[in-house]
Amino acid sequence: MAPTAANPKDCPEYDPKNMLFRRLGPSGLRVSLFSLGGWLTYGGTVNSDETKEIVKLAFENGINTFDTAEVYSAGQCEVDMGKAIRDLNLRRSDLVLISKIFFGVGSKDPNGRGLSRKHIIEAANASLERSGLPYWDVLMAHRPDPTVPMEEIVRGFNRLIESDRCFYWGTSEWSAQQIEEAHAVANRLNLIPPIADQCQYNMFHRERPEKEYDPLYKVHSYGTTIWSPLASGFLTGKYNDGVPSGSRFDTSKNFFDNTVKELQTPEGKAKIEKVKKLTQIAEGLGAKVTNLALAWCAKNPNVSTVILGASKPEQIIENLKSLDLIEKLTPEIMSQIDEVLGNKPALPPLYGRPAVAAKAIRTFGRDCTIYRASWCVGSVIVCSQSSIWKEQAMDKMVDELGPQQQSEVALS
């Protein structure tokens, strides 16, 4: 297996710049709030030299988290991303690398896809061989597999952790019930449960991350690595007047055929009108609608990292301007956005319980003690028996309460 660097002393030093970091679920792993993914680009529409330049610029601007999968460009994405990391001489320990297992690389072998123990182990081995990397930080089950017993899936991913092929495992587009079942099996067998799901989340796609997964945030502090934050470019405004040449809808016509057709439907035209109104909100903040959409995703404290897609290096720079916009998304601005979108999922009724308690439990998890803060009516201080919970609570209070208020709080 090829080393990631010829000489560690020659590796470029990682500089976080002004990047923000969050834990990946309940783990101690810190991921950059914005990460770089290779779906439909690296190994496909973007060649290896271009991939190298994009990875380089992402790393130089504080991104430490990179996402790929065995199925992306039939394995070529892993090849090109691994090659870029080696060619750039990046120190492996500076990076958080995520890949996903399920779909295989196009084999007709009946065991060449899915989540049998056989495919989990063999796919992980093949993935590491393709990428030339010694291990993955996180390996995810790219989809649920109802044909395989959950115990076999949990044991399979635990075997990868035990053999140092990866440090953590997660899920992708699993239902809350399936994730809960995986946790129940892991707890019963004293094994390691999944820590995060890679799910679609954007202004037009909110139900699963905001509503279905809400109990998972409470009980497991489950993380999310969210994909398609720009709705495949819809939220950039580039499709307001049709499909421009060279855009994702143009270069991947077969994949987005139904989406392109939707542009001409009443529903599609309604979305375009919403994008135009969102553009006005963004301009009022001195930003582009692209940055507004990305910052809106990052504003959600249950989002661990927002996966960016980039086919050109300059897109990295433009997208990372969203970092400066997050703090400008006040409750008033968020309400304006919700009014335009009109699709905020309704949380379960509280049946008379105080809203502040529900907010605290939803934000910090149920294993918390809730106190009212004397300096801010309606705010809360959250304490926990666990040091992990304490630190997570403190991290999230920066988002919820602001640095000045947070500095006044001492968690006991």
Summary of the structure (lengths in Angstrom):
residues: 412
radius of gyration: 21.3
end to end distance: 47.3
largest distance: 64.0
contacts: 1380
relative contact order: 0.11
helix: 47%
strand: 14%
